[in-house]
């Protein structure tokens, strides 16, 4: 097979396992691009057939690099994906991305078809691995004459990203709430903001809508496995996925997110206190301490801990004294009552994200966990019912690949290689995502060979 040239935009932790998988093919040569050259060089270091360059995806120079490669993998922020795809259309270069198909990407489908390129999306962990196994189970149930729904439950709960383990520093820090931050403040910012999105899902045939202010209050206990204490809440808009998964009979359909117990109450408190404000604040000045900022944000009488706590009690709502104590412990763990002077950013959220990034960074020997579960309630032709669960409990490697980077990076690399190999299911002009057996099956079998496999149980 002729040599293939692959451009990877982004040099975060996901890039390394993706690069390592693609290097298994001796015909591949890779270019890793990042605005910060040193970051790209860290990925390329010690890896043959990989070079690093400095490149800003918002600059015109993007076109010449995209056009000079057979495939571009976009691991940059989702807000830049449409710009990358437009460049790929001009250069007639295939694109692979791990994020959801956004409206902006969908609008480019006609142009992608005209250019004869494939724009393959949703080939990470969430989305990605979740699709592979959902499609597998749904197809198997339908082939046996079963139905998913009919006022019965179909729930897909999963926890995206990385999760610190109970023995890790973030867990022991008083809150056991936040993800391990493998990408720094920006990752924390995105994760926290995702917890104030509105949500929609189907329940008993009706569309249920939860406004963003109530999302954290909607979280309920969810048991996946012994030894874990999770809460689950609905994740954005689940309704379109019923059609994407071809299960029109499903009357209840929820895609959700898992968080450790304590996370949602603390995030809710941060929202109520005003810490998730994304507007610039002129009064945020270098030299201010956390208590001084907290006093300004909440309107407390003074910056003493007693007055700050009293203001928290006035602003926040708690379900119980125990929850109040946990939230206060979390705020103390974050340092909001300490005399420390933080690095001041333009907004409250960015200032807080810097702090959380430091608190949630990986410590030597720590590993993370990705927990994913599908739960289907099936009605068979004879009227009997079963519950089918598919569960992934995947651990990262201490001082090596995290669970998040490995599940996302390997899945992306596998999908990219299938596209480069000319697999007919992947080489179709237009915007694609893994919602069919033809696309899911070859990715899933290769993902399983890497040790990423959901375990199915029938009850």
N, C-alpha and C positions, 0 to 999 in steps of 0.2 A: 504494500500500500504506500502511496506517495506520502511524503512528509506533510504534516499539518502544523500550522502556526496558530497558536492560541494566545489571545490577549486577555489578561485578567485585570479588571479594573477594581482596585481595592486590595489592601494588604493586611486586613484584620486576621484574627485567629482562624476564621473559616478558610482563608486562602491556602494555608499550609497543607491540610489534608487533601484539599482539592488538587493542588499542584502535585503532591506526591502520588496521587492516584493516576493523574494524567501522564506522569513521567514513566509509568509502567509500560507505556507504549513507546518503543524506541524511536518511532517516527515523529513523535511530537516534540516541538520546541515551543517554549513559553516565554511570554513577556509579562512581567508583573508591574503594574503602573499604580502610582500613588502620588498625590501632591507632594508628600514628604518623601524624598528619595531614600532616606535612611530606613524608612519603614518598608519600602519595597525591597531594599537590599537585605533586610533581615529575613524575608521570605526566600529570596534567591540564594542566600548564603549556603554554601555546601551542596547545592543542587545543580548538577550538570544540566545543560540545555535550558537554563532559566536565566534570563537577564532582567535587570531592574531599570526602570526609567521613572523620571518625574513627569507627571501629567495631570493636569486639571481637566476634569470632564466637562467643565463649562467653557473651556477655551476652544477656539477654532482648530487648534492642532489635533484635537481628538480625531477629526476625519481622516487624516493621513495615517494615523496608527491603526484605526479600525479597518480601513480599506486594505491595509497591508497584511491582514491576518485572515485565516479561514473561519475563525469563530471568536467572538468576544463574550466573556463571562462578566456580567455586571454584578459586582458585590458591593457597590456603593449605595448610598442612601436611596430609598425608593423614589424620592423626589427628583432624582437625576436619571431614572431609568428611561423615561420618554425621550430625553435628549440623546441618550446612548442609542436607543432604537432608531431615532431619526438619522443619526450618523451612520448606523449600520445599513439603513435603507439606501442612503446615498452611496455607500461603499459596497453594497451587495454582499454583506457579511452576516452570517448567522449569529444569533444572540441567544444566550442562556442566562436566566436569572432565577434566584431562589424565592423572590417575593410574589405576592398575589398579582393576578392580572388586574391592573387598575383601569379605570375608565380612560385615562390618557393613553394607555397601551392599547386598549381595545379600539380606540379611534384610529390607530395607525395600522389596523389589520389590512385594509384594502391596499395601502401603500406597500406593506410588507409583501403581500401577494404579488403585486405588480413588479416588485424588485426580485421576486423569486427566493426570498429568504425565510427561514424558520425563526420564529421568536418563541422560544421554549421557556415557560415560566413555572413557578411553584414546584421546583425540584430541590427542596431543602429538607428540613425535618418537619416544620410547621410553617408554611405548607410544604408537603412533599411526602414524607414517610406516612403521615396520617392518611393521605389520599390512597397510597399504594394498598394499604390493608383495608380501608373502607370499601374500595372498589372490589377487592377480592371477596370479602364476605358478602357484600350485596349481590354480586353476580352469582355466587354459589347458592345463596338462598333462593334467588329467582329461578335458577336452573332446576331446583328441586321443587318448584311450585309454591314456595313460601312467600309470605308478605311481611313487609316491615311497616308497622303502623297500625291503622284501623283502631284508633283510640288506645293504642298500646305505645309503649315508650321506645323511642330511638334517641339515644343520647350519645354524643361524642365529646368526651371531656379530655383535655390534654393540657400539659403545662409546657408552653413554648420556652425556648431559651435555656439558660442554665439555672440550676437550683443548688444552693449550698446545702451540704449535708448536715445532719444534726450535730456531728462532732466538729464542724468547722467554726471558724471565728465569727462569721456573721450570725450563725445560729446561737452561739454562746454569748453574743454581745448584748443580750437583754431583749431582743425582739424576735429573732428567728424568722425574719420576714423577707429579706431582700435577696435578689439573685446575685450570684457572683458576677462581678463586672469584668469581663474579659476584653471589652472594647473601650473602657474608660467612661468619662462623664456623659458622652453622647448616648451610649447604650442605656445608662441609668435614666437619662432624660426621656428617651423614647419609651422605655418600659413603664415609667411612672405615668407619663401622659396617656399611655394606652389604657390605664385604669380609670380614666374619666371619659371614655367614649360611651355613647349611647349603645343600646343593644336591642336586637329584634330576634325573635325565634317563634317557632310554632308550638303550640300546646293545645292538644285536643282539637285540632283543626283551626284554631284561632291564632292570629298574629298577636303576640305580646310584645309591647314596646316598653323599654326601661330607659328613662332619661339619664343622661350622664351623671347628674347629681345623686341618683339613687343606685348607681351600679354597684358600688362597694357594699351597700346595705342589702343587696340581693344575694350576696354570697351565702352558700349553705355548706354544711359539712359534707364531705364526699370521701368515701372509703375506697382506696385502691388496693392497698396492701397493708398488712400489719406492720407496725413500727413507724407509720407516717400519719401525720395529722394535717389533712388538706382541707381547704375550702375551695369551692368551685363557684364561678359566676359566668354568665353568658358572655360570649366573645363577639362583639360587633353584630353584623347582620347575618344570621344563620339561614334566613329564608331562601335565598337563591341557591343554596347548596342542595336543596331537595331536588331541584331540576338537574343540577350538575351531576348529582349522583344517580339520577334516573330512578327515583323512588317516589313517584307521585302518590302512592298509597299511604305514605307516612303522615300521620296526623300530629305527631309530636316529634320535633326535630330541633335539637339544641347542640351547638358547638360551644364549648366552654373553655375556660382557663383555670388551671389549678394554681393555688398559692398556698404557702404555709399558713397555718392558723396564726392570726395576729397581723398578717400583712394587710388585709383589707381594712381592718379597723384603724390601723395607723395611717394608711394612705387616705382614708376618709377624713381623719383628723387633720392631716396636712392640707387637704383641699379646703376644709372648713376654716382653718387658720390663715389661709392665703398663700401658703408656700409654693403652690403649683402655678402661681401667676407668671405668665410668659411675657408680660409687658415690661419694657424698660423702666427702671426706677432711678430718677435723678438723685434721690436722697441716699442711694446706696453708695457709700464712700469708703475708700480704703482706710483701714484702721478701726472700723466698727467691729465690736465683738458680737458674738451670736446673741447674747441677751439683749444688746442694744437694738439689733435688727428685729428680734422677736418682739420687743416692746413696740417698735414702730409699726410692724406688720399687724399686730393684734390690738393695738391701742391700750396696752396695759398701763397701770398707774406708774410703775417704775420697772427697772430691769432686774429687780431682785427675783430670785427663784420663786419666792412665795407669791409675789404679785403676778408673775408670769403663769404659774400654775393656776392661780385663781382665775385668770383670764381664759386659760384653756377650758376650765370647768364651765365658764359662762358661754363660750362659743361652741364647744363641741357637744355632741350628744353621744351617750354611751348606753349600751344595753344592760350593763351591770357594773358594780364596783370593781369586779375583777377585770373587766375589759378596760375600764378607766386606768387601773394600775398598770396594765400591760402597755397601753398607749403612752402613758407618762414614762415608763421604763424605756420605751422605744425612742421617745423624744430626747431623753437623757443620754441614751446610747449614741444618738446622732450628734450630741454635743450642744444642743440648742439652749441649755441652761448653763453651760460652762462659760468661763471667761476667755475662751480662745478667740483669736482674731482670724477669720477665714480669708481666703482669697476671694475678693469681690468680683463678681461678674455683672453683666448688664442687667440681668433679671434675677428675681428671687429663685426661680426654678434652677437656673444655671449655677447660681451660687450654691444651692443645696446639692445639686447633682455632682459638683466637684467633691463635696464632702462625702457623699455616699459612695462615690467611686473609690475613694481612699479606704473607707471602712469595709467595702465589699470586695476589695481586690483579693486575688488568690494568695494565700500564704504557702510557704514551702510544705509540700506533702499533702496539700488539700486536693480534693477532687470534687467534681460536681455530679449532678444526677439529672437526667431527663426522664420524666415519667409521662407516659402517654397511654390512654385507654379509650377504646371504643366499647360502647355497650348497646347492643341491639336486642329488642324484644321481637321475636319472630312468631308469626302464626302460620302453621303448616296447613296443607290442604285438608287434613282430617280433623282440623279444629284444635289440635294440641298446640301448646305454646312453649317456647324455650327462650332463655336469655343467653345470648352469646357475647362474651367479652374477648377483646384482643388487647393485650397489655404489653407495653414495653417499659422495662426498668433498666435503663442504660447508664452505666457509670463512666465518668471520665477517667483519664489516666493521670495519677499524680505527677506534677511537673512535666506534663506532656500534653497531648491533645485533650481538650475538655470534651465532655459529652456533647455539648452544643456544637462545637466546631467540627467534631468528627461526624456527627449525624448529618449536619448540613453540608459540610465540605465534601464528604464521600458521595453523598447522593447527587450533589451537583456535578462532581467529576464523572460519575458513572453515566449520568444522563448526557453530559457533553460528549463523552467517548462514543456512546451509541449514535449520537447525531453525526459525529465525525466519521464513524464507520459506515454511514450510509444506510442505517436501518430504515426500512420503508415507513415505519410508523412515525418516525421522527422527522424524516425529510419531506415534509409537506409545507409548502409556502403558507405563511399566515401566522397567527397567534395560537400557540398550543399550550395545554396544561394537562397534567396526568389525571384525566377523568375517564379513560377508557382502558380496557384490559390490554389492548395492543401496546399502549405506552407504559402502563403500570407494571405489567408482568416482567419484561426484561430488566427494568430497573430493580424491581423487588427481589428477583432471584440473585442479582449481583449484590444488592445491599445485604441480603441474608448471608451471603458468602463472607461478608466483612464482619459478621457477628451482630448485625442490627436486625433483630427479628422480634415481632410481636408474638406472644404466646396466647393461643386461643383456648378458651374453656366454654363448655356448654352446660347450662344448668336447667 
